[in-house]
C-alpha cells in the first residue's frame, strides 16, 4: 500500500491524495512534477531511480487507508546533485 506522502521533498509543495502533480520513485520518494522535470530531470536524488506519476487514492478508501501525514522536506543540494545528475540523466531508469 502506498504511503501517499503529503508534500514535495524538494520545494515542500502540498501534494494531497488527489494531486495530479505528485511523482514517486520506486521507494516512494515524493516530488512535484515541476521539480522532477525542471530540477531533477527524472533522477531521484535519494536513489537515482526514475519517477512515475503517483496514483490517486479513490475518495472512498481515504478513511480506511489514510495518506501519510509525515512531512519529508529536504531540499536537494544542487552542487552535490550535479554529479549524480551528470552520471544518470542520459541513462534510462531501467538501465541505471
SVG drawing of the C-alpha trace seen along z (x, -y; Angstrom):
<svg xmlns="http://www.w3.org/2000/svg" viewBox="-16 -25 46 27">
<polyline fill="none" stroke="black" stroke-width="0.4" points="0.0,0.0 1.4,-3.4 2.0,-5.9 0.7,-8.8 3.1,-11.3 1.7,-14.8 4.4,-17.1 7.3,-17.6 10.5,-16.7 12.3,-19.4 10.1,-22.5 7.5,-21.5 4.6,-22.0 1.4,-20.3 0.6,-17.1 -2.8,-15.9 -4.0,-12.4 -5.9,-13.6 -2.9,-15.5 -2.3,-15.1 1.2,-16.6 2.7,-14.0 5.6,-11.9 7.2,-9.0 10.2,-6.7 10.2,-3.0 11.0,-3.8 8.1,-6.4 10.4,-9.4 7.8,-12.0 8.3,-15.2 6.1,-17.5 6.0,-17.3 7.7,-20.7 10.7,-19.7 11.0,-16.3 11.0,-17.9 12.9,-21.2 15.4,-20.3 15.7,-16.5 15.3,-15.7 13.8,-12.3 16.7,-11.3 15.7,-10.7 18.3,-12.4 17.9,-9.7 18.2,-6.5 19.0,-7.6 15.8,-5.9 13.3,-7.4 9.8,-8.8 6.3,-7.8 3.0,-9.7 1.7,-8.7 -1.7,-7.1 -4.7,-8.9 -6.3,-7.0 -10.0,-6.9 -12.0,-9.0 -13.9,-6.0 -10.7,-4.5 -9.2,-7.6 -10.8,-6.9 -9.9,-3.2 -6.4,-3.8 -5.4,-7.3 -2.5,-9.0 0.7,-9.7 0.9,-12.8 4.7,-12.7 6.4,-15.7 9.7,-14.9 11.3,-18.2 15.0,-18.0 15.7,-20.4 18.1,-19.0 21.7,-20.3 22.2,-21.3 26.0,-21.2 26.0,-17.6 23.2,-16.6 25.0,-17.8 27.4,-14.9 24.5,-12.3 22.6,-14.1 25.6,-14.1 26.1,-10.4 22.4,-9.2 20.3,-11.8 21.1,-10.2 20.6,-6.6 17.1,-5.2 15.9,-4.4 15.6,-0.7 19.3,-0.7 20.6,-2.6"/>
</svg>
